[in-house]
Structure formats: structure tokens, C-alpha cells
Amino acid sequence: MKYKPQLSRILLAFLLLPYVCLGNPVCEPLEDGDLKDPQAILKRAIEAVGIPKVQGKILHFQNMLSNVQDYQSDRTYPPFFSAISSGEVWFDPQSGAERITTQTVFPGGGPSPASTTLSGAQSLFVVRDSGPTQIPGSPLTLRRLNAWAVLLDWRDSSGIAVIGREMYRDYQRIVLSRKAGQVEERLYLDPKTWFPVKVDLTEPNYLWGQVHVEYLYSTWVEADGVFLPGSSFRVVDGETILSRTTGNIELKDQSSAPNLKLPNSTAPAGDTTPLFLQPLPPKTTKVSDNTYILTNPGYSEVITLIDNKVYVFDATQSEARAKQDDDLIRQLFPGKHEIFVVVTDLAWPHVAGVRYWVASGATIISHRVSKDFLTKVVDRKWTLSPDLLEKNRSKVKFKFVPVDDLYLASGDKLKIAPIDGIGSEGALMAYLSTDKFLWASDYIQDLTQPTLYAAEVIAATTRFGIQPEQAAAEHTPLTSWKTVVDAQAVKNR
């Protein structure tokens, strides 16, 4: 419930600084008798869940994790498919190290081979036979699902403040605040029991600019004299994205636990971007004098010059990647050209550069069903770190061309067509007639065996009378069309 402080409360707030969240209409001043020392509050919470009882043992539990794949489902609206993981977690309260081994099932495959990560408060490692290797990515996404890790990480942090009380899930909670990098993070604790209730923050996001993230702890259970949430959730802009169910909680001797020693961190602070989203400089593959494939470890894209117009096939990763593509266009195709960006499908990493192109005046060509989602992407206000579009919003016009049948540009030099199989509804492919080159979006991924995606691309070429000689896709290099077709005839093993 929203709370509007009266004048007397405002005066009281000044007297209680820094222990109140002045200016936040949902946060009330502390009450008489409340603890005002953040470390004292954290000590009470750590004792409440039973961490001091561990006495040199290791916390061990099984869990199931549902990870909603909203960013790559076949629609931009619910329901979304989930990756389901079964896992085993080892947590050392003395060092703060957390080791998680998981097997994951995606549609059409799995369970995957077991994979293991090891994390501390600042770094994330993948564990292989050769030992732990640091990887990009934040350890906090999964780590915040562990209420014990949260409490200990907060205890060991500096700059923690008690900022007041707030109504959350029907009861008043004590709210602490700290800085996690450049982001303010808040921890909600129940003053009746001192159990943690949630972590709250605004988090940078490559597509939406920023998102409101909550980690919620509920359905607490007792085992071996300690307490853990039976359910933990990551909620993003009000939608549950991660759901962890915990079972088989026990305290184990260190001798029965796997290696939990954290290696020294080697990555620069803040280097947490997954490799597939890193806008590393793309390399060029020449298809013809006027067509190039631009490839980095995350994604390939295509630029082509047709009748003094430049067409860009997909805008992946980020504004930084789109700016690199723009620079390559200027180098490879000197002069002034009108730019058209063909958005072939709406997986979030595939469209993270669209805002740059819209801000630059480009026209977006996409499937007719894409307009609502792309409008939402363009209209989103980036308040945490304004991008080019946000800085020039008053001058920006979203120019959109819908495609729901064969679309011809420059006569028939460029053909854009819907794939529209059952697995590719809403997706497009693009064909350059002069080069006899097909851009197959993300729908040719495997050249070793039959796939539904590739079969639907082949069916679409037949339907529209397109006869490629070569093809490429976001994760498939330039290859002969015969290789694509022949893969569909390979017998499944």
C-alpha cells in the first residue's frame, strides 16, 4: 500500500537519518525499539536461520529449478517454455563458496550432461576435470536464490544502512540497503522472526534498459536444526522467471563434500557479460562485392548494398554491436545510403540492436506479428543508463514495414519471405537473387542431421520458388545449400 508521510513524520525522518528511506513513499520510519545497527540486524537474521549451528559443517541440499525462457520462446507473450534443471548444492558458510551441479532438460533434448559451477560473492567458475575456470557472468543470479549466501554476503559488505520499514506481503518488514556495483540492493527482513523475506533491486538489462528484480524466499523448512526456504523465486517486472524448490536438506562433514576452495579471481571487476552478448568486433566474410557476413563469437549478421540502399539482416547483442556494424557499412559501402534492417525473429538477443537503428533513422522490416513487440522495445524508457534512442527520443520515429507474404525489394533483387512452419511462425528469411544467397535467420543450426527448423526453411524456399546456392544463419557459417538439403536426408542415429 502506498504511504504518504505527513509533516510530523517528515520532521521525524530528518531526526532519524540515516535510518530511514526519506523520499521513498512506500517506506516508513523505524519504530521505537527497532534495531538501528545493520550489523546487529544481520546477526539476528543469521542466528535465526541457524547458520551458527553449522560449526564447520557444509550445507547440502537437492533442488529443482524452473527457468522461464521468455527471451527465446516461440512467442513474445505467455506461456513460455521452461528449462528444467535438477541440481545438487553444496554451500560452505565459512568461506561463502557455493558449488552447484545441474542437469537440464530443454524441449527435444536432455537431460544434458552434468555441469558444475563454483561461485563466491564476486566471481563465477565452471568446474571441469582440469579444475575451476573463471567465466563471464554474474554469480548473483543463482546465488541470490540461496538465502544463507545472501545473509553472509551482506554481513561481509561495507556501506550497509537501515532505511526503514515497508509493507511487503501483508506485513511490515525492516529494510536494509547496500550498493552492489552501481546498483542499490535492498534486503527485507521480518522483524517478528528475523528471517529474510526478499532481495530487491533495479538491474541493467540489455534489451529493456533496466528491470525491477525481486528474489523472494518462502515456504521455510527445518532440517538438522537449521532453516532454509523450501521455495525461492526470481521475479522480473512482476513475472516469475526462476523458481527453485529445495529438498533433502542436510549438514555434511567437510570430508564428504567436494572441493569448495575458491580460486583467485582473474577477470576485471564488473566483467559479467555472457560471451554470446559481448559485442566483440565482428570479422567479415565476403559473399560478393556487395554482400558481407559479419561474425563475432555470439552472432552473425549480414549487410548488403542494393541500388544504393543498405539492408542489414538482424541487429543482435546491443547498441555497441549495431554501432560496429554501422561503422563497417561506412567502410565497405562509402557514401550516404538509406538503411533498412530486416528483423527475422524476436528472440531478445537477436533484436537488442534495434533501438540503435531506429534512433539512427533506419526503417525496420519484420513479420507483421512482430510490430507490437518491437514497438514495446522502442517505447521502453531507459532510465538507468540512457542509450542513443533515449537521448534523442523526441526526434525518433519508428518506421516499420510489415511482411506476411513474399516481399520484393528493388524488383526481385531482395526477397523477404515468412518461413511460417509450426516451429517458425512469425519468422522471416531473406534471399539475395544476384548472389543466390539465403539468410536463414536462426533456423538453420545443425548441418549433421534432420531438424524441423531446417525442413521448414527448405519448405518455404520451395513455396516461394527460391533456389539458393549458398546459405548462412546467425550460428551457421557460409555453406552450400546442398549441404543444408543433404543434412535432412541423414538417418537419425
N, C-alpha and C positions, 0 to 999 in steps of 0.2 A: 504494500500500500504506500502511495506517495505521502511524504511527510513535509509539511511547510512549517518551519520553525517560526514562533512568534518572537517579538522583540526581546522579551526577557530571556528566551532560550539563546538568542544570538549573543546577548551580553555574556551569558554563562559560557557560551562556546569560546569566546575570547579568553576567559579566565582559565579554561581547561586546556588550551593549546599546549603541546602538540597532540593531545589525546583525543581529538575529535576530527571528523571529516567536514570541516566548515566548507560550505558551498555545495555540498552534495545533498540534494533534497531528500534522499532516501535514508540518510544516515543521521542518527540521533546522538546527542552527547552521552558520555558514560554516566551511569547512575552512581549514587553514593554507595561506597562499599565495593565497587568494581576494582579489580586489579588494574593497575595502570602501567606496570612494568612488563614490556613484551616478553622478556626472557622468563619472567615468573609465570606468565600465562602459558608459554610454550612448555615450561617444565611441568605444569599441571596437566597439560594435554598429553605429553609423553608418558607421564606416570599413569594417566587414566587408561591408555590403551595397553599398558603393561610392558612397555619396552625395557624398563629397568629390571624386570624379572628374567630377561633373557640370559644374563650372566654368562656371556661368552659363547652362547649357542647361536645357531643360524636358523632364521625363519625360512620355512619351506612350505610351499603350497602348490596345488594344481589349479589351473584356471581354464576357462573357455572365453574366447574373445570374439565378439562380432564387430567387424569393421565395415561400416556402410560405405560403399563405393559410389557416392553421389557424383564424384568428379569424372567417372568413366562408365556410368551405366548407359543403357540404350535410350534413355530419355533424360531430359533435364528436370523432370518432376517425379515425385514418388509414385510407386515404390521403386527403391533402388536395390540392387543386389548387394549382398554382403560377402566379404571374405571371412570365413570362419576358421579360427585357429584354436588348437588345443595346445596347452603350454604347461611348463613346469618352471616355477620361480624360486630362486634362492636369493635371500637378502641378508646381508651382514650388517646388523645395526652398529657394530663397532666402526667399520670403515665407510659405511654407506653404499657399498658396492651391491649392485643388483644384476643377477645373471638370469636370463630368460631363454629357454629353449622351446621352440614352437614348430608345429607342422600346420600348414594352411591348406584349405580347400577352396579353390575358385571354381566357377562354373566350368564343367568339362574336364576338370583335372584334379589331381591330388589324391590323398594328402601329399604335399610337397615333401622333399627330403627335409629332415630336421635342420633347423638353423638356430644358432645361438648368438645372443648379444650380451655384452657386459657394459654396464654404464655406471658412472658416478654422477655427481650433480652438474658437471661441466662437460663431460665427454662421453662419446659412444664408440664402442668397439664391436667388431664382428669377430667371433671366436672360431678359428679354423684349427686343423691339425698342427699347423706350424705356430699357433699361438694367436693372441689377440692383435687385430689390426684396426687402427682408428679409421672411421668412416665419416663422411659428411652427414649432417643431420643432427637435430636436437635430441638429446636423451630425455627431454622433459615430457614429450608427448605421451609415452608409455609410463614414464617414471611418476608422473603426477597421478596416475591411477592407483599408486601404492601409497596409502595414507601414512604409513610409517616413514617412507622415504621423504615425503613432503615435510613432516614434522621435524625430522632430523636436518634436512637441508635448510629449513627456516631457522632452526636453532643455531646453525653454524654460519648464518648470514649476518652481515652488518646492515645498519640503516633501517632496522625494523621499527615501526611505530604502531601504537594502538590508536585507531582513528575513530572508534565509536561503536555504537550498536546499530544493527539493522535487522528488520523483519525479513526472514527468509524461511520458506517452507513452514509457515504458520507460527514460528516462534522467533523471539529475539535472539540474535547471535552477536558475539563480540567479534569485531573485525580488525585484523592486523594488516599492515601494508609493508611492502618492500619493493625495491627495484630489481627486476630480472632483465639485465641488459638495459635497453631503453624503454622497457615496458613496466608499468606499475602492475604488481600482482597483489591480490588480496586473499587472505585466509580467514574463513569464517569458522568460529568455534562455538560450540554450545555451552553457555555458562552454567547450565544445570549439571552437566556431566563432564565437560571439557573435551568431549570428543570432537574431532574435526568434522565439518559438515560439507564444505566445498572450498575450492580454489577458484578465483575469478580474475580474468584478465582480458584485455583487448590485445589481439595478436596480429602481427602483419600477415597478409595473405597475398599471394602472387596474382590472383585474379580479382579479388574483391577489395583489395587495398588493406582492409582490416576486418577482423571478425571478433565478435564477443564470444569468449570461450569460458565454459564453466566445467569444472571437474567435481562431480557430486559423489559423496560416499553415503551408502545406505545399507540397510539390512545387516546390521552388525552381528557378528557371531563370536562366540568364545571358544577357544581351543588351547589346551595346555596352559590355562590361566592367563592368556593374553587375548586381545580383541582385534579383529580385522573386519573391514566392511565385506559382507558377502557379495555385494554388488558395487561396482564403481562405474562411472559414466563420464564420457567427454561429450559435452553438449555445445554445439556451434550455432550461434544465431538462433537458438531455441530448438534446434534439431539434434537428436541423439545420434552421434557418429560412431563412438566407441562404447561398447557395453561389455564389461568384464564380470564374469561370475566366478567366484572363488570357492574352492572346495578342498578338503583333505589338508587342513592347516596343522602343522606340527613344528616343534622345535627340535633341531637335529644337532648332534655334536659336530664340531668343525671337521673332525676326521672323516665324517661320512659325506661331507659336502664337496662339490667340485671346486676347482681353483677360482677363487674370488678376488685375487690380487689385481688391483687396477694398474695398468701400465702408465708411464708418464705420457701426458698429452703432447702431441706434436703439431696439431693444427692451430692456426691463428685463432684467437678468441673471436667468437661470432661467426665462424665459417661453418654454418649448419645447413646450407642449401644442398638438397639431394642432387646427385650428379645429373639426373635427367632434366633438372630445371636450371642448371648452371649455364648461363649464356656465354659459353666458351666460343672464341672466334671460329666461324664455320670455314671449312675447306670447300673449294669449288670443284665440281665435276662437270666437264663440258659435254653437253648433249649435242649442241650445234652452235653455230656462230651467235645465235640469238637466244639460246636456252642453256641455263646452268642449274645444277642441283647444288644446294648449299647445305653442308652437313657438319654437325658437331656431335659429340657423344650422346646427346639427348635426342635430337630430331633432325631429319632432313626436310627441306623445303625446296621450292623451285621458283626461279624468276625467268621470265621470258619477255622478249620485246616483239610486239606485233603491230605493224602500222603506226609506229611512234607512240604506242601505248604499252605500258609495262603491266604485266599480270604477275601477281605473287600468289603461289599456291600454298596457302596456310601461313599462319602467324603464331608460332609456338613460343613457349617458355616465358617471355617477359618483354617489357618495353625495351630493355637493353638489347635483346636479340633482334627485335624489329629494327632498332636503330642501326645495328650492324648490317642487317640486310639492306637497309636504305643506303648505307654508305657503299655497299658493293654494287647496288644498282647504279649509283652515280659513277662508279669507276668503270663498270662493264658497259654501261649504256649512257655515255656522256650526253648532256643536253637536257632540256626540260621535257618531261613526259607525264601524261596523266596516268595515275596509278590505280589499279583495280586489285583488290585482294579477294581471292576465292577461298572461302572458309568451307572446307569439305565436311567436317563434322565437329561436334560440340564438346568433346572431352575437354575438361578445363585446361590442361597444359597445352592443348592444341590451339587455344584461342586467346592465350594470355598476352599476345602481342597486338590484339585487335585494337585496343584503346589507342595505342600509338598511331596506328594507321588512320583511324578516324580523326584523331587530333591533327594529323598531317594533311587531311583533306581527301584521303583515298575513298573510293567507292567500294563497298563490301558486297560481294556476290555470294549468296549462300542458298541453301534449300529453303523453301517457303516456311517450313516448320521451325527454322532457326531464328526467325525475326524476334519473337518475344524474348528469348533468352539473350540474344545479342543486345537487344535494347536494354535489358536489365544490366548487362555487363557495362554498357556505355553509360547508363544513368547512375550507376553506383558512385557515391561520393567517396573519394579517397581523402580522409581527414588525417590519418596518422602520418603519411608521407605522400603528399600530393604529387601525382605524375603529370606528364605533359598535358594530357586531356584535362585534368582537374585545374591546372594552372591557366588553361585557355578555354574553360567551359563556355563562357559567354559567346565565343566565336565559333564553337564547334557545331557542325551539322552532320547528323548521322544519315549518310546516303546508302540506301540498301536496295539491291536488286534481287527479287525472289526467283528461285528456279524450282519448277515442279515437273518439267519435261525437258526435252533437248533444247539447250540454249546455245545459239550460234553467235560468235563474235568475229568481226572482220570477215564477213562472208561465212566461210566454214573453216577458217584457219584455226580457230579455237572452238572446240565443242565441250560444253559442260553438261553433264547428264546425271540424273539421280540413279544411284545403284538400286536402292529400294527393294532389296530382298528382305526376308523376315529378320535377318540379323543385321541389316544395314539400312533400315528405314531412316530417312532423314539425312542420309549421307550422299555426297557427290563424288564424281571422278571427273578428271579433266583430260582432254585429248588434243594434242597439237598435231594437226594434219600434215604439215610440212615435214616435221621430224618423225612422224609416225610413232609418237611417244605418248604413253598413257601414265598420268599421275593417278595412282590408285589410293590416295589418301592413307588411311591406316588399315586398309582392308586386304592387303597382301602382306602377310607377315612370315609365312612359312613356305619355303620352296622345296621341302623334302617330302611332304605328304599332303593328302587332300585336306582342305579346310572349307567350311561353309562360307567364310568370308570371300576367299578367292573364287569359289564357284559362283558366288553372286556377282562378283565383278565380271567374270567371263560371260555370264548370262546377260549382264547389262550391255557389254560390248556387242554381243550378238543382236540384242534387241534394237540397238540404235545404229547398227551397220558400221561399227567401228572396228578397224582391223589394225591393231598395233603391231609394231615390230620390236619395240622395247618398252620397258616399264620401270617405274620406281615407286616407292612409298615412303612414309615417314620413317620406317625402320627397315626398309629393304633397299639396297643399293641398285644402281642401274643394272638391269638384267634383260635378257632376251625374253620376249613374250612367249616363245616356245617353251622356255624353262618353266614359266608360270603354268602354262597349259599342261605340260607333261607331269608336273607335280600332282595334278588332280587324278592322274592315272596310276600313281604309285599305290601298291597294295598296302593296306594298313597291317602293321605287324602286331 
